[in-house]
Structures are given as structure tokens and as C-alpha cells.
Amino acid sequence: MKGLLRAFVASWFAFVSCLPVCAQSLTFAPAGTIPAPVDLIRVEGTHAYVSSGRTLTIYDVSNADSPKREGSYTFPEEIWSFRVVGTTAYVGANFFGLGILDVSNPAAPALRASFKTPGQAKTAAPFGSKIVVIDHMEGVVLVDASNAGKPVSAGSFFVDGYARDIVTSGAMAYAVDSPAGFYVLDLSAQKPMEPISALQTGAGLRTVEVSGSLAVLVGNGLIQLYDVSKPSAPVKIPPFKTPGAALRAAISGTTVYVADGREGVQVVDFSDRSAPKIVGKYETAGTVRDVAVAGDLLFAVVTEPTAKPQDGGKVVILRHTR
């Protein structure tokens, strides 16, 4: 009897001690796949947008177990990166420049307009009738697209390094350059185009994502965070090292989903910014190079171990099981 009692007490304490961690643990189960080659992925609503080389392809993922390929659009130059907002994709297509793609009919995406930047267009993000474009040499280029068919230049800001990525949230634009710059621009302000904050941070910055007051920067294999509740004075949060080499990230609230290279997908909870912790992971045989999240679905671009980097990867669609 005493042995049974001791076993019960031990199991109870094990259960109670697990609660703070186990209640927050995320596990995943495979749902469907989108075949290779895929370089980057974005998800908007029930559609996944994937790029490979010069082509952007749209998949209906309303049934994640069986994604349905819809339409595609091929640009004259390589797609560096893109963002999708509503029914418009904003594409950085190398020396072609900015491509504004109407995706309201996923079966037949159509180029609405384009704008040639001085150098290589990397990516873009909208604010109302304005679009901020990352140009490899020029920095941040502001485009006025109030005349939808004929966008025009509305100024630019030359960053210190090589401009890499930009995202908008409200009237604010958040940009990074390599090796180290993090810039915040108020797009509602009048000319000249100048950042309201410019910081030198971790080396090798590549991407930036923003959710609420949290900005997530990825570079040099690290996750670097800033509290941007006051955009003119971002507060640096200690960097977080994942088990692998962080390549890109997606954010939902205070949860960051990390494409962690050969270590698969890592899910990091930053609700306690002084003590972030990994609350989930998904191991893969290959290298995870990009991620996207939509509701209870996680999309990971996985390159097979034997594939060359330029071959792209397939998209593994995962569903949260807890």
C-alpha cells in the first residue's frame, strides 16, 4: 500500500512540475506537401504563394492535406523576395525592379504595374498608396502608386550597408541592411525621407518581421529582437541562439517560428522577453530554409540532403496537434 502511495505521489508531482512547460509545448503532424522547387513562401488567407527562380506560383491550401495548384506569373528576372497583402503581391524582381501583381484571381495573376529601381530590387511592402522597395544599392526607395498603372518615385534613403529586407506595420516601415543596420521610418511623415531611428545591431542581418510591438531580425544564425512599442526608440532584447543556424522566421503574436537550417523548425515563445524558450520543434531530414504560419498550419520549405542549394525545396505543411 505504501509503495502504491509513493508511486501516486511521485507521478502527481511529475505531472504538476510539467504543467508550466507541457501546457505550452507545441507538436506537429504532417498534413500535405507542395512539390519542389520552392525558394520562399508566404501565406495569405487560404492561399500559399511560393517563388522559384523567376516564377511566383499560387496554391489553394484550404484543404491542407491536398494543396491545389492554381496560377503562376513569371517575371523577366529572378525573384529575390516578395510580400502579399490582401489581393496584391509586391515582388522584388532583381534588375526588373518592383512588380505589383494582382492576385485577386489566383488562377490568373496579372501584372498591374512595375517600377524600375536604380539597382536590384530585393523586396517591397505597402502603406496605403505608397510602396517601400528595398534596392540593393539605393537603399529604401519610396514609390507613389496612387496612379495604379504608373507608379513614380517619391524619394529614397541611402542606408549604410547593403539593404536586405523591409516590412510595414501601420505607418511604420522597418528595414535592415547588411552587415548591421536596423532602421525605422515613419511613412506618414513629409519629405525628406529620413529614419526616425537608425541603430547598428547584430552582424549579417537578412530579414525582418514585425508583430505588434515586437520586431524580429534574423542574421548571422541568430534571432535578434527589438521592442518597438516606441518606434523612435527601439529597445534591444538579448539575442536568442537557436540550436541550428536561423535563416528566416515567421511571427504570430509573441511566438516566433524559425527556419533553423539543418535543425528543422524551432518554435520560440517570447512572451517573457527576458527568458524566451523553445516550446516546439519539428525535425526534418533536410535543411529548412523558410517558414510561414497561418492559423494552426505551419509551412516549411525543406531542401533534401542531397539537393543543391539552387534546386529549391518542397513545402511540408504541418498541423499543430497540441
N, C-alpha and C positions, 0 to 999 in steps of 0.2 A: 504493500500500500504506500509506504513511504517512497519507494522507488517511482511509483506512478506519479505521486505528488511532485517529486523533484523534477520529473520529466515534463509535467504540465507547466510548472513554474518556469523552467528553462525555456520551453517553447513560447510561452507567453512573453517573457522578456525579449526573446529574439524577435518576436512579431512587433512589439512596441518599439524597440530600438530601430527597426527597419522602416517604420512609418514615415518619418520625415523624408527619407530618400526614396523608398519604394513607391510612395504615393506620387512622386514626381517623375519616376522613370518612364521613358518612352521606348516602346518596342515597335518594330515594323514587320510587315509581311509583304512579300512581293505581290503586286496586282497585275500590271501589264508591262509592255515594253514598246518603245518606239525604236525602230531599227537604225543602225548606224548608216551613214556617218552624221554625227551631230557635234558641233563645236560648243554652242551656247544655247541656253533655254530660258525662256520667260513664260509665265503662265498668267493669263488674264481671264477671269471667269471660268468658262468650261473649255477654253482653248489653250493649247500649248503652241508656242512659237519657237521654232528651232532654226538655227543658222548652221550652214555648212558651206564653206568657201564663199561663193558669191550669191548663194540662194537662201531665201527665207521661206520656210515651209510651215503650214498651219495644220494642226491636228485637233480634231474634236476629242476631248478626253472626258466628256460627260459620263461615258462608261469607261472607267479607268482600266478595266480588265481587257478591253478591246478597243484601243485608240483607233480613230478613223482618220486617215489622211484626207485633207481637203485640198486647198490650193497652195500655190507657191509663186514666188516672184524672184527673178534672177537679175541682179544688178551688174553693171559693166565691170565693177571692181569688187575686191574682197570685202566682206562684211567684218569689220573689227568688233563691233558690239552694237546693241540696239536696246531700246526700251519701248514698251507697249503701254499706252494709256487709252482706255476706252476702245474706240474703233480705229485708232491710229498707231502705226508703228513708226518710230523715229530711228532711222538707221544711219550709222556711220559707215560709209562705203568707201573708205580709203581715198584715192585721188578723185573719185567721182563726187565726193562731198556728202552732204546731208540728203538723204532720201526720205520724203514724207509719204508713207504708204497707207492708203485707205484699206483697212481690213474689215470693213463693215459687212462685206460679202466674203466669208472665209474661203469660199470655193474659187474666188477670182479676185485676189488682192490687186489693187491698181495703184500706180504711182500718181499721187496727187500733185506733187511739186518736188523740186530739188533745189539745192543751193550749193554752189562750189565754194568751199573754203580755201584759204591760201595754200594749205598743205594737205596732210592726210586727216580726213575726218574719222574720229575714233568712235564716238557715240554722241547721243543727244538726249535732251529731256525738255518737256514743255512747261510753260507757265502762261496760261491764257492764250493770247495770240502771239506770244513770244516763244522762242526756242533757244536754248543754250546748247552750243555744239562744242565738243572737245576736238581741237585741232592739234595735231602732234607738235607743230612748230609755233602756231599763233597763240595757243593757249585756249582761253574761253572766248568763244565768238557768240555774240548775241544776234539773233535773226528775228526780224519782224515779219510774221506770217499773217498779218491782218488781211492782206490781199492773198488769199489762199493759193492762188495759182502763180503768184510771183513774189516769193519771199525776198526781202532785201536786208542788207547788213544794217545793224543798229549799234555797232560798236564792238569792242573786244578788250580783253585784259590779258596781258602777256605774263604768264606765270614764270617762276624762277627756273623750273626744270622742264621735263617733258610731260605735257598734260596727258592724263590717262583716263579719267572717268569723272562723271558728274551725275547728280540726281537732284530733283527738285522736291521740295516739301513746302506747301503753301507758297509764299512769295520768296522763299529762300532757296538758293542753289548751293549745293555742297560739292566741291571739286577737289580732286587730288592730282598731284604730279609726282613724277619720279625724279630724284630719289626721295623727297621727304615732305613736300608741301601739302597742307590742308587749308582750303580757302572756303569762306562763307560769303556769298554775295546776295544782296537784297535786290531782287528783280523789280520791285515796285518803285525803287528809287530812280531819280532822274539821272541823266548823264553827268559826268563821265562814269563809265563802268569801273568801279573800284570795289574790292572786297571790304566788308565791314570787319572781317577777321582774317588774318593770314598767319599760320603757325608752321613751324618746322617740327616735324614729328618723326615717327619711325621710318627707317630707310626702306626703299623699294616698294613704295605704295603703288597699288594696281587698281583697286576697286573701292567704291564707297556705296553704302546703303544707309537709309535713314528710316527710323520708325519712331514717331512721337518725338521725344527729346533725346533719343539715342542714335548716335552716328557710329556706324561700324566700318572701319577701314581695314583692308586686307593688304598685306605686303610683307615680303621677306619671311613668309611662312608663319606670320603672327596675326592675331586678331587685335587691333588697336581700337579702343572705344573712346568716344567723347560724349559728355553730357552737353547737349546743345539747347537746353531749355532757355538759355540766354545766347542767341546766335552770335552776338558781337563779342562774347567772351566764353568760348567753349572750354569746358573743364576736362582735362585729360584723366582718363581712368587707367589704372595699370594695365599693361598689355597682357593678353592671355595666350599661352602657348598650348596648342593642341598636340595630340600625340604624333601627328604627321606633319605635313607642310601645307598649311592653309593656302588654297589657291583662289577661291571665291566664296561668297557667303550670301545667304538669304536671311531676312529677318522678319519675324512676326511678333509684335509686341516686344517683350524682353527676351525672347527665345531666338537664338542665332543658330542657323543650320549651316554647317561648314563643309565645303568640298575639301576634304583633308588629304588629297593625293592618294597614296597607297594605303592609308589608314581608313579609307572609306568615308562615310558621313559621320560627323560628330555633331551632337545637339548640345548646345551650351546655354544654360539658364543664367541670365544676367539680372534677375530681379533684385538680388543683393549684389550691387556693383562692387562692393568691397570683397566679396567672396564668390565669384562666379564658379559654376561647377558643371561638369558634363552630366547630363541627365538621360542621354540616349546615344546610341550609335548603330550603324549598320555597316558590317564588314563586306567588302567586295573583293573579287579576285583581281580586278584591275585597278586603275587609277581613276579616282573621282575628280573631275575637272570643273564641274559646275553643278549648282543645285537651284531648285525653285520649290516654293511651297504654296499650296492652295488648300485651305480647309484642312481636312485630315489626310491629304495626299502630299507626298514628298517625291520630287522628281530629281533623279541623279544621273548626270552624264558620266558614263563609265567607259573608259578605254581598256580594251582587253590587254592582258600582259604582253602578248606577242605583237600587238599593233604598234605601228609607228605613230608618233605624236600628231603628224599631219593627217592621219587616217580618220580622226574623229572617233566618237564613241557612240554606243547605244544609250538610250534613255531607259533607266529602270524606274518604274513607277511603284512607289511603296505606299502602303496604307498604315496609318497609326493603328496599333492593336491595343495600346494602353497609354 
